[in-house]
Every structure is written in C-alpha cells, then in structure tokens.
Amino acid sequence: MTEETRDHVLPGTKENHEGERTEGYDFRGDFDLGEMLEKYETTGFQATHLKEAIEIIKQMREDDAKIFLTFTSNIVSSGLREAVAYLARKDYVDVIITSAGSHTEDVIKTAHDFKMGDWEADEAKLRENGINRLGNIYVESDNYVWLESWLNEEFFPEFFEEKKMRTPSEFADELGKKVGEDEDLDESDSFIYHSSDNDIPVYCPALIDAEVGDFMFYYRQEQDPEIGIEILDDWDSLIHEAVEAEKTGIIAVGDGVPKHQAIMSNLFKGGADYATYISTGMEGDGSLSGAPPKEAVSWGKIVEDEKRNYTQVEAEATLVFPLLVAEAFKKFEPGTS
C-alpha cells in the first residue's frame, strides 16, 4: 500500500529538463538596475517575458526594422507620456498608432496639469466639482473647456482652410506644428510635437472617439459644415509603411484598435518580423484586445520564426514600460553607462 501510493505522489523523474537555473537578483552589495533586469531572464513568470521583450526590441533595432509603436490614450493620461515623448524626441520609432484621447490629453498637458487623486471617490461629488476621474488621476473639466477654445481659435480655422477634408495623420502632424509654434505651450514632453518635428506619422483611425471629435462636431455645426475627416487615405499610407519596409517590429502598449492597426497593416507584407505586447487583456473572451501574439501568427499578421521573435508581457503598462524603455533604448545612448 505504501509503495503504491508513493508512486502516485512521488513518481520520480525519468529524464532531467535541461533548463537554466531559476534565480533572481542578488541584492547583496551595490544595487545595479541593469543587472537586476538581466536577472529577469531567470526570475520566471512575467519578469522573464519582460526580459524577452527587451531582447526582441534590441533585435529590432540591430536589424534596422521599422518600429511601429502603438498605445492607447490612457498611456498619455498617465506619467508614461514622458516615455512616449522620449521615444519620439530621439526618433527611436518610425510609426505611431494611437487613439484619439492621446491627442486630447497630450495637448492639454502642454498647458495644464493632470493631478493625482484616489481610486475610491465620491463620483457624484467629483462631477459636481467639475473633476473627471481616470483611475487615480483627476482631470478638471476646465482643461477641456480650454482645449475647445484653443482648437477653435488657434487650430481648426487654419487647419481646415487649406483643405476641407483631412486625414487623422494630417491632423496630428499639423497639431504638433501648432503646439511648437505657440509660445504659451510647453512642448518639451509632447509626443505630438516631437512626432511632427521628426516626421514620425501618427495614425488614429478612431479620431472622433474623444473630445477632439466632440469639438470637431461642434465646429462643423457652428462654423463650417463642409469639413470632415477621411480615414481610408491613412489606411493606404499605413499599409505602405509596412509593405515598403524590409523588416518591421511592433511595440504594442495596451490593446484595442491601435494594436490591431499595426498587426493588420503588417499582414499585407506577410506579417511583422518582431512583436512585443504589454497587455492586461484576457484571451478567454476571444477579443482582439485579449489575443496574444501567437494568435496573430495564425492570421499571418506576425511571422513565425525559428528564433523567439514575439512575446507578451501580461502586466499593467505603468509598471513595466519604463523598464523596457530604459533597458532597450536609453541604455544604448552615447554617454550612458
């Protein structure tokens, strides 16, 4: 009886697994962030996936792949705006795809601050006081009042005077130029400004899905009924961004439309050569947001390679994206140890 049950509980190992030893960073002695991130490779779980993502992005850069950076607007709402602006300022990415709130909140932050608040709040009281809550970040409604006024007075008239029908990428490029020209605005951490300044196209197929869409609605109703936003021309341009590149890599921070526009445009070239996702999406519901990169391989949107060319970090972006930027980009700047 004892021997029979022991075989079930402790069957023994017939063939040893030839894997690396699982171990993390040794905190004895002086601390070194780079060494700690190196140790992520053998830490396990999502730390190992983050190290994979860093190595894949390094490979993108070594192969001079065209890098598509995608992110949702909450990234710009948070303190990750500075990381995105850094990548655009240094011209480290070639194509940006985002959602409309990124434009809204990037421009607001050139003139007004977002403030830290609490997750637990009296929502009705916040509404009464003209405060909007994004998680534990608060945005005063007056910021949007200011933005509408600025767009109506400083941007829309000139933007739509040249052509009545414009594309989202034209919108972003001209918006960035206007931000840079306005002496009352601080463009130093504006990804819209730095993208325009470095000729990095910013695509946003759902441009109306934020306050800029609301304000264009009012502008068309009240000022010029002939204006409009045309998205198919941008889709044509985005497809050519992928097709005309020898190699492409995708850094997807968050999910939704921005991520899918990147992988879908790369379908036309036979798939992206590299991809890294930072995601909290759940695969079980079958949504695009929850779909891991291996699913995109089945569609031909990401190339299946013999070496590891894609990974997903299942984590909230504010925790891991700064580490990725530090280790895959900042570390290799001249003069950076």
C-alpha positions in Angstrom: 0.0 0.0 0.0 2.8 2.5 0.9 4.8 1.8 -2.2 1.8 2.0 -4.5 0.6 5.4 -3.2 4.2 6.7 -3.1 4.5 6.1 -6.9 1.4 8.3 -7.4 2.6 11.1 -5.0 6.3 11.0 -5.9 6.7 9.2 -9.3 10.3 10.3 -9.8 11.9 11.8 -12.8 12.9 9.7 -15.8 14.6 12.5 -17.8 16.1 15.7 -16.4 15.0 19.0 -18.0 17.9 20.9 -19.4 16.8 24.4 -18.5 18.6 27.3 -16.9 18.6 27.6 -13.1 15.7 29.7 -11.8 17.2 32.5 -9.7 16.6 36.2 -9.2 18.8 39.2 -8.5 21.1 39.1 -5.5 20.6 42.2 -3.5 23.8 41.9 -1.5 26.3 44.6 -2.3 25.7 47.7 -4.5 22.5 47.8 -6.5 22.6 47.8 -10.3 19.3 48.2 -12.2 20.8 46.8 -15.4 22.0 43.6 -13.6 18.6 43.2 -12.0 16.9 43.4 -15.3 19.4 40.8 -16.7 18.3 38.5 -13.9 14.7 38.8 -15.0 15.6 36.2 -17.6 15.8 33.5 -15.0 13.3 35.0 -12.5 10.3 33.4 -14.1 6.7 34.5 -14.8 6.2 37.9 -16.3 9.7 39.1 -15.4 11.1 36.6 -17.9 8.6 37.8 -20.5 9.8 41.4 -20.0 13.4 40.3 -20.5 12.3 38.6 -23.7 10.5 41.8 -24.8 13.7 43.8 -24.2 15.8 41.4 -26.2 13.3 41.3 -29.1 13.3 45.1 -29.2 17.1 45.1 -29.2 17.0 42.8 -32.2 14.5 45.1 -34.0 17.0 47.9 -33.6 20.0 45.9 -34.6 18.2 44.7 -37.8 17.1 48.3 -38.5 13.5 47.2 -38.5 10.8 49.9 -39.0 9.3 50.1 -35.5 5.6 50.6 -35.0 4.7 51.9 -31.6 1.1 51.6 -30.6 -0.6 52.7 -27.4 -4.0 53.6 -26.0 -4.8 57.1 -24.7 -4.6 56.2 -21.0 -0.8 55.9 -21.6 -0.7 59.6 -22.3 -3.1 60.3 -19.4 -0.5 58.8 -17.1 3.1 59.6 -16.5 4.0 57.3 -19.4 3.5 60.3 -21.7 7.1 61.3 -20.9 8.4 57.9 -22.0 6.5 58.1 -25.3 7.7 61.6 -25.9 11.3 60.5 -25.3 11.0 57.8 -28.0 9.6 60.4 -30.4 12.1 63.1 -29.4 15.0 60.7 -30.0 13.5 59.4 -33.3 13.6 55.8 -32.0 10.3 54.8 -33.5 9.1 55.1 -37.1 5.3 54.9 -36.9 2.9 55.7 -34.1 -0.7 54.4 -33.9 -2.9 55.6 -31.0 -6.4 56.5 -30.0 -7.9 60.0 -30.0 -7.6 60.7 -26.3 -3.8 60.7 -26.7 -4.1 63.9 -28.9 -6.6 65.5 -26.5 -4.6 64.9 -23.4 -1.2 65.5 -24.8 -2.2 69.0 -25.9 -3.9 69.7 -22.6 -0.8 68.8 -20.7 1.2 71.4 -22.7 -0.8 74.0 -20.8 -2.4 72.3 -17.7 -1.5 69.6 -15.3 -3.3 66.4 -14.5 -3.5 65.7 -10.8 -3.2 62.6 -8.7 -6.3 61.6 -6.9 -7.9 58.4 -5.4 -9.4 55.3 -6.8 -12.1 55.5 -4.2 -14.0 58.7 -4.5 -17.5 60.2 -4.3 -18.1 60.2 -8.1 -21.2 62.4 -7.9 -19.2 65.0 -5.8 -16.4 64.9 -8.4 -18.9 65.6 -11.2 -20.4 68.4 -9.2 -17.0 70.0 -8.8 -16.1 69.6 -12.5 -13.5 66.9 -12.0 -13.2 63.8 -14.2 -11.5 60.6 -12.9 -9.2 58.4 -14.8 -8.4 55.7 -12.3 -6.4 57.6 -9.6 -5.7 60.5 -12.0 -8.0 63.6 -11.9 -8.6 65.9 -14.8 -10.5 69.2 -14.3 -13.3 69.9 -16.8 -11.9 73.4 -17.3 -9.0 71.7 -19.1 -11.4 70.6 -21.8 -13.0 74.0 -21.9 -9.6 75.5 -22.5 -8.8 72.9 -25.2 -12.0 73.6 -27.2 -11.3 77.3 -27.1 -7.7 76.8 -28.2 -8.7 74.5 -31.1 -11.4 76.8 -32.3 -9.3 79.9 -32.2 -5.7 78.6 -32.9 -6.0 75.4 -34.8 -9.3 74.5 -36.7 -9.7 77.6 -38.8 -6.2 77.4 -40.4 -6.2 73.6 -40.5 -9.4 73.3 -42.4 -8.8 76.4 -44.6 -6.2 74.6 -46.8 -8.4 71.5 -47.3 -11.9 70.8 -46.0 -11.3 67.0 -45.9 -8.3 66.0 -43.8 -6.8 62.7 -42.6 -6.1 61.8 -38.9 -2.3 61.7 -39.7 -2.5 65.3 -41.1 -4.4 66.3 -38.1 -1.7 65.0 -35.8 1.2 66.5 -37.9 -0.4 70.0 -38.1 -1.4 69.8 -34.4 2.2 69.1 -33.4 3.4 72.0 -35.5 0.9 74.3 -33.9 1.9 73.2 -30.4 5.5 74.0 -31.3 4.6 77.5 -32.6 2.6 78.5 -29.6 4.8 80.3 -27.1 2.3 79.8 -24.3 2.5 76.0 -24.5 5.3 73.7 -23.2 6.0 71.2 -26.0 9.0 69.6 -24.2 7.1 66.4 -23.3 4.5 66.5 -26.1 4.7 63.3 -28.2 2.5 65.1 -30.8 5.1 67.8 -31.2 8.1 65.6 -31.3 6.5 63.2 -33.7 5.7 66.1 -36.1 9.2 67.6 -35.6 10.8 64.2 -36.6 8.4 63.4 -39.4 7.0 60.4 -37.5 3.5 59.7 -38.8 0.8 59.4 -36.1 -2.2 57.3 -37.2 -5.5 57.4 -35.4 -8.4 55.7 -37.2 -10.8 56.5 -34.4 -10.0 60.2 -34.2 -13.6 61.1 -33.3 -13.7 58.9 -30.3 -12.6 61.6 -27.8 -13.0 65.3 -27.1 -11.3 66.3 -30.3 -14.1 64.5 -32.1 -16.7 66.3 -30.0 -15.1 69.7 -30.7 -14.9 69.0 -34.5 -18.6 68.1 -34.3 -19.5 71.5 -32.8 -17.1 73.3 -35.2 -18.8 71.7 -38.2 -22.3 72.5 -36.8 -21.4 76.1 -35.9 -18.6 77.2 -38.2 -18.1 75.2 -41.3 -20.4 72.4 -42.5 -18.0 71.2 -45.2 -15.2 69.9 -43.0 -14.6 66.3 -42.5 -12.1 63.5 -41.6 -11.2 60.9 -44.1 -9.6 57.6 -42.8 -9.1 55.4 -45.9 -6.2 57.5 -47.2 -4.4 56.9 -43.9 -5.1 53.2 -44.2 -3.5 53.3 -47.6 -0.5 55.1 -46.1 -0.2 52.8 -43.1 -0.3 49.7 -45.3 2.6 51.1 -47.4 4.6 51.8 -44.2 4.6 48.1 -43.7 4.8 46.8 -47.2 7.7 49.0 -48.2 9.8 48.1 -45.2 12.4 45.3 -45.4 11.7 44.3 -41.7 9.1 45.6 -39.2 8.7 45.4 -35.5 5.8 46.2 -33.3 5.8 47.5 -29.7 2.2 47.4 -28.6 1.5 49.1 -25.2 -2.1 48.2 -24.5 -4.6 46.7 -26.9 -7.6 47.7 -29.0 -7.6 49.5 -32.3 -4.0 50.8 -32.2 -2.6 47.3 -31.8 -4.8 45.8 -34.5 -4.0 48.5 -37.0 -0.3 47.7 -36.6 -0.6 43.9 -37.0 -3.3 44.2 -39.7 -1.2 46.6 -41.8 1.7 44.1 -41.5 -0.5 41.3 -42.8 -0.1 42.9 -46.2 3.7 42.3 -46.1 3.4 38.7 -44.8 3.5 39.6 -41.1 5.6 41.7 -38.7 9.1 40.3 -38.2 9.0 41.1 -34.4 6.3 41.9 -31.9 6.1 42.7 -28.2 2.8 43.2 -26.4 2.3 44.7 -23.0 -1.3 43.7 -22.2 -3.8 43.0 -19.4 -6.3 41.7 -22.0 -7.9 38.3 -21.3 -7.6 35.7 -24.1 -10.6 33.7 -23.0 -13.2 36.1 -24.4 -11.9 35.8 -27.9 -11.4 39.6 -28.3 -8.6 41.2 -30.2 -7.6 43.1 -27.1 -7.0 39.8 -25.3 -5.4 38.0 -28.2 -1.8 37.1 -27.7 0.8 37.4 -30.4 0.7 33.7 -31.2 -2.9 34.2 -32.4 -1.7 36.9 -34.8 0.7 34.3 -36.2 -2.4 32.2 -37.2 -3.7 35.1 -39.3 -0.3 35.9 -40.9 -0.1 39.2 -39.1 3.2 38.2 -37.3 5.8 36.0 -38.8 6.6 32.7 -37.2 10.4 32.4 -36.8 12.8 29.7 -35.7 14.1 32.1 -33.0 11.9 33.9 -30.5 10.5 36.9 -32.4 7.4 37.7 -30.3 6.3 37.8 -26.7 3.6 39.2 -24.4 4.2 40.8 -21.0 1.0 40.3 -19.1 1.2 43.4 -16.9 -0.1 46.9 -16.4 2.0 49.2 -18.6 3.0 51.8 -16.0 4.8 49.1 -14.1 6.9 47.7 -17.0 7.1 50.1 -19.9 9.6 52.5 -18.3 11.9 49.5 -17.6 11.6 48.4 -21.2 12.4 51.9 -22.5 15.3 52.2 -20.1 16.9 48.8 -21.0 16.2 48.6 -24.7 16.7 52.3 -25.7 18.1 54.7 -23.0 20.9 52.2 -22.0 22.4 52.4 -25.5 22.6 56.2 -25.8 26.1 57.5 -26.2 27.5 58.5 -22.7 25.0 56.3 -20.9 26.6 53.6 -18.8 
